[in-house]
Amino acid sequence: MRALLPKTWEEIPGYLGQMTEKSRVVGGGTDLIIKMRLGALDPDALCYLGYVKELKEIREEGENLVIGAYATMTEIETDPRVRERFPALMDAASDVGSLQIRNNGTIGGNIGNASPAGDLLPVLYLYDAVLEIMGPEGVRRAGIDEVLAGPGRLHLAHNEAIVRIILPPCSLHTSFVKLGSRKKVTISRIGVALGIAMDGGAVKEMRLIVGAIGLKPVRFYEAEDFIRGKALNELNIMDIAEILSRYIKEHVAKEFDRDYKVYAAKGAVMDAFARLRRGGEE
């Protein structure tokens, strides 16, 4: 197995051009290495881009926040710009696995793994994340929903790699809540990403994206339309929770924890609203 190790931004396209359909881009390796050890993957080459300094950076470019694909969960969790401008992303990054996993796992790897239970995916949908993708011919951009194809699959060529994640300004107050089988070091069974903008006592805009209930994160337009112009009271929040619960009952297969999720989803939605009111604090 070959190792492809570009050291600069300019070298990346040449190394990507050497990849075959059996090759893989490796991030922190927290998922890929396990799959290789289990024999589920046998790549002919691994391309590691983590030596390229631009891919480790978190920086502001104009009004956007740009996150290198090799920024770790710990770096995202502790970055003051993420905390101030995109608190739901901070919440999600801080809840990924153990401290050791957060120190190694990367945002690019979390996207590239394309797991239905990926912690960051609902939040990146919430923030309209744009992915910068590099290949042998240069760079292109695409929205995250355009790139995610389904479990373990991306709409990328075999010689393309996600290099940066671009977050445009967000005017919503946002939060993220994850439910798992344990309080920590757990795979998400439901991940709720929520954003709200108020106009006086009424909801001007809401976004509700839920992970781990479908092949990709699901946006609940029905709930968003329901609450628009209404008060954000307990009764209306319960109605939003019921919309999510009904969707799970109708669309999630029984073998994927449907019965648990039908009821747990209601609590997750209420927790997301409660966290929003507390400003993301626990």
C-alpha positions in Angstrom: 0.0 0.0 0.0 1.4 3.4 -1.0 1.3 6.6 1.1 0.6 9.8 -0.7 1.8 12.7 1.5 1.5 16.2 0.0 3.2 18.9 2.1 1.8 22.1 0.5 -1.5 23.2 -1.0 0.0 23.4 -4.5 1.1 19.7 -4.3 -2.4 18.3 -3.5 -3.7 18.0 -7.1 -0.7 16.1 -8.2 -1.0 13.5 -5.4 -4.8 13.2 -5.9 -4.1 12.5 -9.5 -2.3 9.3 -8.5 -5.3 7.9 -6.7 -7.3 4.9 -8.1 -10.8 3.8 -7.3 -9.3 1.6 -4.5 -7.5 4.5 -2.9 -8.8 6.4 0.1 -8.2 9.8 1.7 -7.5 9.5 5.4 -8.3 12.1 8.0 -7.8 11.3 11.7 -8.2 7.6 10.9 -10.6 7.0 13.8 -13.0 5.1 11.5 -10.9 4.2 8.5 -8.2 2.4 10.4 -10.8 0.3 12.2 -12.4 -0.7 8.9 -9.0 -1.7 7.5 -8.1 -3.8 10.6 -11.5 -5.6 10.3 -10.8 -6.3 6.6 -13.7 -4.2 5.4 -11.3 -2.0 3.4 -8.1 -2.9 1.5 -7.0 0.3 -0.2 -4.0 0.4 -2.6 -3.0 3.9 -1.4 -3.8 6.3 1.5 -3.6 10.0 0.8 -3.1 12.0 3.9 -3.4 15.8 3.6 -2.9 16.8 7.2 0.6 18.1 6.6 -0.9 21.0 4.5 -1.2 23.9 7.0 -4.2 25.5 5.2 -6.2 22.3 5.9 -5.6 22.6 9.7 -6.7 26.3 10.0 -9.9 27.9 11.2 -10.1 31.4 10.0 -12.5 34.1 8.9 -12.6 35.1 5.2 -14.9 38.1 4.8 -18.2 37.2 6.5 -17.6 33.5 6.2 -15.9 31.1 8.7 -13.6 28.7 6.9 -12.6 25.4 8.6 -9.9 23.3 7.2 -10.9 19.7 6.6 -8.2 18.5 9.0 -9.3 20.6 11.9 -10.0 18.3 14.8 -13.1 18.1 16.9 -11.2 19.5 19.9 -9.9 22.5 17.8 -13.5 23.2 16.6 -14.9 22.8 20.1 -12.5 25.3 21.6 -12.3 27.9 18.9 -13.8 31.2 20.1 -15.2 32.1 16.7 -17.1 28.8 16.5 -18.4 29.3 20.0 -19.6 32.8 19.2 -21.0 32.4 15.7 -21.9 28.7 15.3 -22.6 27.3 18.8 -24.5 24.2 17.5 -21.3 23.1 15.8 -19.4 23.6 19.0 -22.1 21.5 20.8 -21.8 18.7 18.2 -18.0 18.6 18.1 -17.8 18.5 21.9 -20.1 15.4 22.0 -18.1 13.3 19.5 -16.7 10.1 21.2 -14.0 10.3 23.8 -11.4 13.0 24.3 -8.8 10.9 22.4 -11.2 10.6 19.4 -11.9 14.3 19.5 -8.2 15.1 19.5 -7.7 13.0 16.4 -11.0 12.9 14.5 -11.5 15.6 11.9 -14.4 17.5 10.5 -13.5 16.3 7.0 -13.4 12.7 8.2 -16.8 13.1 9.9 -18.3 14.3 6.6 -16.3 11.7 4.5 -17.5 8.8 6.6 -21.0 9.8 5.6 -22.6 7.9 8.5 -26.3 8.4 9.1 -25.4 8.9 12.7 -22.6 11.5 12.0 -22.7 14.1 14.7 -21.7 17.1 12.7 -23.9 16.4 9.6 -27.2 17.8 10.9 -25.4 20.9 12.1 -23.6 21.5 8.8 -27.0 21.2 7.1 -28.4 23.8 9.6 -25.6 26.2 8.7 -25.8 25.7 4.9 -22.2 24.5 4.8 -20.4 24.7 1.5 -17.7 22.2 0.9 -14.5 23.1 -1.0 -13.4 20.0 -3.0 -10.1 19.6 -4.7 -9.2 17.2 -7.5 -6.4 16.9 -10.1 -7.9 19.8 -12.1 -8.3 22.2 -9.2 -11.0 23.3 -6.8 -14.8 23.3 -6.9 -17.5 24.0 -4.4 -20.8 22.2 -3.5 -23.4 22.4 -0.8 -23.2 19.5 1.7 -26.5 18.1 0.7 -25.2 17.9 -2.9 -22.1 15.9 -1.7 -23.7 13.4 0.7 -25.1 10.5 -1.3 -26.1 8.1 1.5 -24.5 5.8 4.1 -20.7 5.7 3.4 -21.2 7.4 0.0 -20.3 10.8 -1.4 -20.9 12.4 -4.8 -17.1 12.8 -5.2 -14.8 11.3 -7.8 -12.3 8.8 -6.6 -9.5 11.4 -6.9 -11.3 14.2 -5.1 -11.0 15.3 -1.5 -12.9 17.7 0.8 -10.3 20.4 1.7 -12.3 23.1 3.5 -15.7 23.7 4.9 -17.2 27.2 4.5 -19.9 28.5 6.8 -21.8 31.6 5.7 -23.1 34.0 8.3 -26.1 32.7 10.3 -28.7 35.0 11.9 -30.4 32.2 13.8 -30.0 31.3 17.4 -28.9 27.7 17.2 -28.4 24.6 19.3 -27.7 20.9 19.0 -28.8 17.9 21.1 -27.7 14.3 20.7 -29.3 11.2 22.2 -27.4 8.0 22.5 -27.3 4.8 24.6 -24.9 6.4 27.0 -24.2 9.9 28.2 -20.7 10.0 26.6 -18.7 8.1 24.1 -21.8 7.0 22.2 -23.1 6.7 18.7 -25.9 9.1 18.0 -29.4 7.6 17.9 -31.0 11.0 17.3 -29.2 14.3 16.6 -31.4 17.5 16.6 -30.0 20.7 15.1 -32.3 23.7 15.7 -32.2 27.3 14.7 -34.7 30.1 15.6 -35.2 33.7 14.7 -37.9 35.7 16.6 -39.9 38.8 15.6 -41.1 40.1 18.9 -43.1 37.3 20.5 -43.6 35.3 17.3 -41.3 32.9 15.4 -39.9 34.6 12.3 -38.0 31.6 11.0 -37.1 28.1 12.3 -34.8 25.4 10.9 -35.1 21.9 12.3 -32.7 19.2 10.9 -32.5 15.7 12.5 -29.9 13.1 12.0 -29.8 9.3 12.6 -33.4 8.8 11.4 -32.7 8.5 7.7 -30.0 7.8 5.2 -29.1 11.5 5.4 -30.1 14.3 7.7 -33.8 15.2 7.4 -35.1 18.8 7.3 -38.6 19.2 8.8 -40.2 21.8 6.6 -43.6 20.8 8.0 -42.6 21.8 11.5 -40.9 25.0 10.2 -44.1 26.1 8.4 -46.2 25.2 11.4 -44.4 27.4 13.9 -43.8 30.4 11.6 -45.7 33.4 13.0 -46.7 31.6 16.2 -45.6 32.0 19.8 -42.7 29.8 21.0 -44.6 28.2 23.9 -44.7 24.7 25.4 -47.8 23.7 23.5 -46.4 24.6 20.1 -43.0 23.0 20.9 -44.9 19.8 21.8 -46.7 20.0 18.4 -43.3 20.2 16.7 -42.1 17.2 18.7 -45.2 15.3 17.6 -44.4 16.1 13.9 -40.9 14.5 14.3 -42.3 11.6 16.2 -44.9 10.9 13.6 -42.3 11.0 10.8 -40.2 8.5 12.6 -43.2 6.1 13.1 -44.0 6.3 9.4 -40.5 6.3 7.8 -38.0 4.5 10.2 -37.8 0.7 10.0 -38.5 -1.1 13.2 -35.0 -2.7 13.3 -33.4 0.8 13.4 -34.7 1.6 16.9 -38.0 3.0 15.6 -40.0 2.4 18.8 -37.3 4.0 20.9 -36.9 7.0 18.6 -40.7 7.6 18.3 -40.7 8.6 22.0 -37.2 9.8 22.5 -37.4 12.2 19.7 -40.0 14.3 21.6 -37.6 14.7 24.5 -34.7 15.6 22.1 -36.7 18.4 20.5 -37.7 19.8 23.9 -34.1 19.6 25.1 -32.9 21.4 21.9 -35.4 24.3 22.6 -34.3 24.3 26.3 -30.7 24.5 25.4 -31.5 27.3 22.9 -33.1 29.3 25.7 -30.0 28.8 27.9 -27.7 30.0 25.2 -26.2 26.5 24.7 -25.1 26.1 28.3 -25.5 22.9 30.2 
